[in-house]
Amino acid sequence: MKKCIICKIVGLLAGIGAINWLLVALLNFNLVTAVLGDMTIAAKAVYTLVGLSGIILLVALVKPCPCTK
């Protein structure tokens, strides 16, 4: 199945968020804050994009991407 660029970006961001939470849970290490600083504008932007990606993926469970038609 072919995926559009938005679907690829959403999947990438959600994957980054999942890996970050895995590191937090297992190693008590937050990769985002280690790289970007604690709650800087850049870190907030990453958290916002990851959260929006999660919402988009949840919506995609019931409504497929228009690009896949």
JOSUL-V750668 format. One record per residue. N is the residue number from 1. RES is the residue in one letter. PHI is phi in whole degrees, -180 to 180 (* if undefined). PSI is psi as a letter, one per 20 degrees, with the letter a starting at -180 (* if undefined). OMEGA is omega in whole degrees, 0 to 359 (* if undefined). Layout:
{{N	RES	PHI	PSI	OMEGA} {N	RES	PHI	PSI	OMEGA}}
This chain:
{{1	M	*	p	180} {2	K	-80	p	179} {3	K	-118	q	178} {4	C	-78	r	183} {5	I	-64	h	179} {6	I	-65	g	178} {7	C	-63	h	178} {8	K	-67	g	179} {9	I	-66	g	179} {10	V	-61	g	178} {11	G	-64	g	178} {12	L	-63	g	180} {13	L	-64	g	178} {14	A	-65	h	177} {15	G	-65	g	177} {16	I	-61	g	178} {17	G	-63	g	179} {18	A	-65	g	178} {19	I	-65	g	179} {20	N	-62	g	179} {21	W	-67	h	176} {22	L	-63	g	178} {23	L	-64	h	178} {24	V	-64	g	184} {25	A	-70	g	186} {26	L	-88	h	188} {27	L	-119	i	184} {28	N	54	l	182} {29	F	-127	o	179} {30	N	-99	o	183} {31	L	-65	h	182} {32	V	-63	g	180} {33	T	-71	h	177} {34	A	-67	h	182} {35	V	-86	g	189} {36	L	-107	i	182} {37	G	97	r	184} {38	D	-79	o	177} {39	M	54	l	171} {40	T	-76	r	179} {41	I	-61	h	180} {42	A	-65	g	179} {43	A	-65	g	178} {44	K	-62	h	178} {45	A	-64	g	179} {46	V	-63	g	179} {47	Y	-61	h	179} {48	T	-65	g	180} {49	L	-65	h	178} {50	V	-65	g	178} {51	G	-63	g	177} {52	L	-64	h	177} {53	S	-63	g	177} {54	G	-61	g	178} {55	I	-64	g	179} {56	I	-62	g	179} {57	L	-66	h	176} {58	L	-65	g	177} {59	V	-64	h	181} {60	A	-66	i	176} {61	L	-67	h	182} {62	V	-111	i	180} {63	K	-135	o	183} {64	P	-69	q	178} {65	C	-62	p	178} {66	P	-61	h	182} {67	C	-71	i	184} {68	T	-87	j	180} {69	K	-79	*	*}}
